[in-house]
Amino acid sequence: MRESEHMIPASGIPRAVLMDMDGGVDDFMALALLLTLPHIEVIGVLVTPADCYLEPALSAARKLLALLNRTDIPLARSRVRGQNAFPAIFRKDAFVVDLLPVLNEKDREGPPLAQEEGPAFILRRLREASRPVTLLVTGPLTNLAQALDLDPGLEARIEEVLWMGGALDVPGNVDPFLEPGHDGTAEWNAYWDPVAVQRVLASAVALRMFPLDVTEKVPVTSDFLRRLARQRRYPLSDLAAQCYATVAWSRYCMWDVLTTAWLARPELFTFQEAEVAVHTEGPSQGRIVRQPRGRRVQVAVDVEVEAFYRFLLEAWAR
């Protein structure tokens, strides 16, 4: 089905969004995009130690919120652990982002850390919200799964979950060379904690997936980086150019940024309803598959690529 509805509610009330990110380069750029959307009220940012080391990722998130004058947004840490740790070579990127010049040019006081951590933070923010909340999850689903275990009634407070995760009809990105014994069919956010995926699939929350099938259609290209470089006078364009330049050599994709972009430009996406399940054990652990009578979810299968790149350049030229 083609998404065409405008995302600003008829009531004019902004959509409430809580972001759970795991500190990769693209997570930070997804947060930078989210904070440019005028019809979104960001009610919290949670940093999960999956594709990052926690302390530099928290520091970078705090500096980014300060750069954009959004120190009013609650920031929290999580200490949850998955079954399969990301390789250290992936997690180091948080150290790089934390030291980028655009985030350190001035001393800015960022928001203090919330007292609650992980699932408890999700519980409090959703309970305090005046309306159902959209969860934007650009890392594993562990915090949400544990929050649902703590309070199954939380489902009624969730409008929708937007999750960057899974690989349905394309190969996964778990490298068997780095993960001996795996068959390479899983995507990393699902592989980090497949039991959490299973728990969320067992719930009644509306789930909109952005798997590798669509996210890998938008790599960070040299052409896109050149276009970003031409508008470096804008702080967010400068930040994006610096961030992506550190990883573009590895055919890096805008997995999390694409997921976030749906909140602003749903008409660029094509979705299909699918019935899915997850493998929690064995060589395909973390693989999400189509399964008759499985959990029904909305799956992004296509995006208008050039229009997406143009949208990003416009959003970050502010």
C-alpha positions in Angstrom: 0.0 0.0 0.0 1.1 3.6 -0.7 1.4 6.0 2.3 -0.1 9.3 1.4 -1.7 10.8 4.5 -0.3 13.9 6.0 1.5 13.3 9.3 0.2 16.4 11.1 -2.9 15.4 13.0 -6.2 17.2 12.1 -6.3 18.4 15.7 -3.0 20.2 15.2 -1.5 18.4 18.2 2.1 17.2 17.5 2.9 13.5 17.4 4.6 12.5 20.7 7.8 10.5 20.0 10.2 8.7 22.3 13.5 7.7 20.6 15.5 4.6 21.7 18.8 4.7 19.9 22.0 2.7 20.2 24.7 5.3 19.4 25.9 4.5 15.9 26.7 7.2 13.5 23.3 6.9 11.7 21.5 6.9 15.1 22.9 10.4 15.8 21.9 11.6 12.4 18.4 10.2 12.9 18.2 12.2 16.1 19.4 15.3 14.3 16.7 14.7 11.7 14.0 14.1 14.3 14.7 17.4 16.0 14.1 19.3 12.8 10.5 18.1 12.4 8.1 20.8 13.6 5.1 18.5 14.0 6.9 16.2 16.4 7.2 16.5 20.2 10.2 14.5 21.3 9.4 13.4 24.9 12.7 11.5 25.5 15.9 10.0 24.1 17.2 6.7 25.4 20.7 5.5 24.6 21.2 1.7 24.6 24.7 0.1 24.6 24.3 -2.1 21.6 26.1 -0.5 18.6 28.1 1.7 20.8 30.0 2.1 24.1 27.6 3.8 26.4 29.5 6.7 27.9 30.8 8.3 24.7 27.4 7.8 23.1 25.6 9.5 26.0 28.1 12.4 25.8 27.6 12.8 22.1 23.8 12.7 22.5 24.0 15.4 25.1 26.2 17.6 23.0 23.9 17.2 20.0 20.8 18.2 22.1 22.7 21.2 23.3 23.8 22.2 19.8 20.2 22.3 18.8 19.1 24.1 21.9 16.9 21.1 23.0 18.2 20.6 26.6 14.5 20.4 27.6 14.3 16.8 26.2 14.9 14.1 28.9 18.0 12.0 28.1 18.5 8.5 29.7 20.9 5.6 29.6 20.1 1.9 29.4 22.2 -0.9 30.7 20.3 -3.8 29.1 22.3 -6.5 27.4 21.5 -8.6 24.4 22.5 -12.2 23.6 25.0 -11.3 20.9 27.3 -8.3 21.3 28.1 -6.0 18.4 31.8 -6.2 17.3 34.1 -3.7 19.0 35.0 -2.3 15.5 31.4 -1.2 15.1 30.9 0.2 18.7 34.0 2.5 18.5 32.2 5.1 16.3 30.6 6.7 19.3 34.0 7.9 20.4 34.6 9.5 17.0 31.2 11.3 17.0 31.8 12.6 20.5 35.0 14.3 19.4 33.8 15.9 16.2 34.6 19.6 15.9 31.1 20.8 15.3 30.0 19.3 18.6 32.9 20.7 20.6 33.4 24.1 19.1 31.7 25.7 22.1 31.1 24.6 25.6 27.4 23.9 25.8 25.6 22.6 28.8 23.5 19.6 27.8 20.5 18.1 29.6 21.1 16.1 32.8 20.6 12.4 32.8 17.2 11.1 33.9 17.2 9.1 37.1 15.3 6.2 35.5 17.2 3.9 33.1 16.2 1.8 30.2 12.7 0.1 30.6 11.9 2.2 33.7 12.5 5.4 31.6 10.1 4.2 28.9 7.5 3.3 31.5 7.6 6.7 33.2 7.6 8.8 30.0 4.7 6.8 28.5 2.7 7.0 31.8 3.2 10.7 32.0 2.3 11.4 28.3 -1.1 13.0 27.7 -1.7 10.9 24.6 -0.4 7.6 23.0 3.3 7.8 22.1 5.2 6.6 19.0 8.3 4.7 19.8 11.1 5.3 17.3 13.6 2.4 17.9 16.7 2.5 15.8 18.5 -0.2 17.8 17.4 -3.5 19.4 13.9 -3.9 20.9 15.2 -5.0 24.4 14.1 -1.9 26.4 10.6 -2.1 25.0 10.4 -5.9 25.5 11.4 -5.5 29.2 9.0 -2.6 29.7 6.1 -4.7 28.4 7.1 -7.4 30.8 7.0 -4.9 33.7 3.6 -3.5 32.6 1.7 -5.3 29.9 -0.9 -2.5 30.1 1.7 -0.3 28.5 0.5 -1.5 25.1 -2.5 0.9 25.4 -0.1 3.9 25.7 1.8 3.1 22.5 0.4 4.5 19.3 2.9 2.7 17.1 6.5 1.3 17.1 8.8 2.3 14.2 11.6 -0.1 14.2 14.7 -0.3 12.0 15.3 -4.0 12.1 15.1 -7.3 10.2 15.8 -8.6 6.7 13.0 -10.4 5.0 13.8 -11.0 1.3 17.4 -9.9 1.3 20.5 -11.3 3.0 21.2 -10.2 6.6 24.2 -8.0 7.7 25.5 -10.4 10.4 28.9 -11.5 9.0 29.6 -15.2 9.6 33.3 -14.2 9.6 32.7 -12.1 12.7 30.1 -14.3 14.1 31.2 -17.9 13.6 28.3 -20.4 13.4 25.8 -17.9 12.1 24.5 -18.3 8.5 24.4 -14.5 7.7 20.6 -14.3 7.3 19.9 -12.0 10.3 20.0 -8.2 10.7 22.1 -6.9 13.6 19.4 -5.2 15.6 17.3 -8.4 15.6 20.4 -10.6 16.2 21.5 -8.6 19.2 18.4 -9.8 21.1 16.1 -12.1 19.2 14.1 -13.0 22.3 13.2 -9.3 22.6 11.9 -9.3 19.0 9.8 -12.4 19.9 8.4 -10.6 23.0 7.4 -7.5 21.0 5.9 -9.7 18.2 3.8 -11.4 20.9 2.3 -8.1 22.0 -0.5 -6.2 20.5 1.4 -3.0 19.7 1.3 -1.7 16.2 4.6 -2.4 14.6 6.0 -0.7 11.4 9.3 -2.3 10.3 12.0 -0.8 8.2 14.2 -3.8 7.3 17.3 -4.0 5.2 15.1 -4.6 2.2 14.4 -0.9 2.1 17.1 0.8 4.2 19.9 -0.5 2.0 18.5 1.3 -1.0 19.8 4.6 0.5 23.6 4.2 1.0 25.8 7.2 1.9 27.1 7.9 -1.6 30.0 10.2 -2.6 27.5 12.3 -4.6 25.4 12.8 -1.5 28.5 13.7 0.6 29.6 16.3 -2.0 26.1 17.9 -1.9 26.3 18.0 1.9 29.7 19.6 1.7 28.3 22.5 -0.4 26.0 23.5 2.5 28.5 23.1 5.4 27.6 26.6 6.6 24.6 25.0 8.2 25.5 23.2 11.5 23.5 20.1 10.8 24.9 19.7 7.3 28.4 20.1 8.7 27.7 17.5 11.4 26.2 15.1 8.8 29.1 15.6 6.5 31.7 15.0 9.2 29.8 11.9 10.6 29.2 10.2 7.3 32.7 10.9 6.0 34.1 8.7 8.8 32.1 5.6 7.7 31.2 6.1 4.0 34.2 3.9 2.9 32.3 0.8 4.3 29.2 1.2 2.1 27.3 2.7 5.0 23.6 3.1 4.6 21.1 5.5 6.2 19.2 2.8 8.0 18.0 4.9 11.0 17.6 8.2 9.1 15.4 6.5 6.6 13.2 5.1 9.4 12.9 8.6 10.9 12.1 10.2 7.6 8.8 8.3 7.5 7.5 10.7 10.2 7.9 13.6 7.8 7.5 12.2 4.4 5.3 9.0 4.5 4.3 9.5 0.8 7.9 8.5 -0.2 7.4 4.9 1.1 5.6 1.8 0.0 4.5 -0.7 2.6 3.2 -4.2 2.6 1.4 -6.1 5.3 3.3 -9.2 6.3 2.9 -12.1 8.7 6.3 -12.7 10.4 8.1 -14.6 13.0 11.7 -14.6 14.4 14.3 -17.4 14.9 15.5 -17.3 18.4 18.0 -20.1 18.2 20.4 -21.9 15.9 22.5 -20.7 12.9 19.8 -18.3 11.7 19.3 -16.7 15.2 17.7 -13.3 14.8 16.4 -14.0 11.3 12.9 -12.6 10.7 10.9 -14.6 8.3 7.5 -14.5 6.6 5.3 -17.1 8.3 1.6 -17.8 7.6 -0.5 -16.9 10.7 2.5 -15.1 12.1 2.4 -11.6 13.6 0.9 -9.0 11.2 3.2 -6.0 10.8 3.6 -3.2 8.2 6.9 -3.6 6.3 8.5 -0.9 4.3 9.5 -2.4 0.9 10.4 0.6 -1.2 11.2 4.3 -1.1 11.6 7.1 -3.6 15.4 7.4 -3.3 16.2 10.7 -4.9 13.3 12.5 -3.2 14.6 11.1 0.1 18.1 12.5 -0.5 16.6 15.9 -1.4 14.5 15.9 1.7 17.5 15.3 3.9 19.5 18.1 2.3 16.6 20.5 2.9 16.0 19.3 6.5 19.7 19.8 7.4 20.0 23.2 5.7 18.6 25.0 8.7 
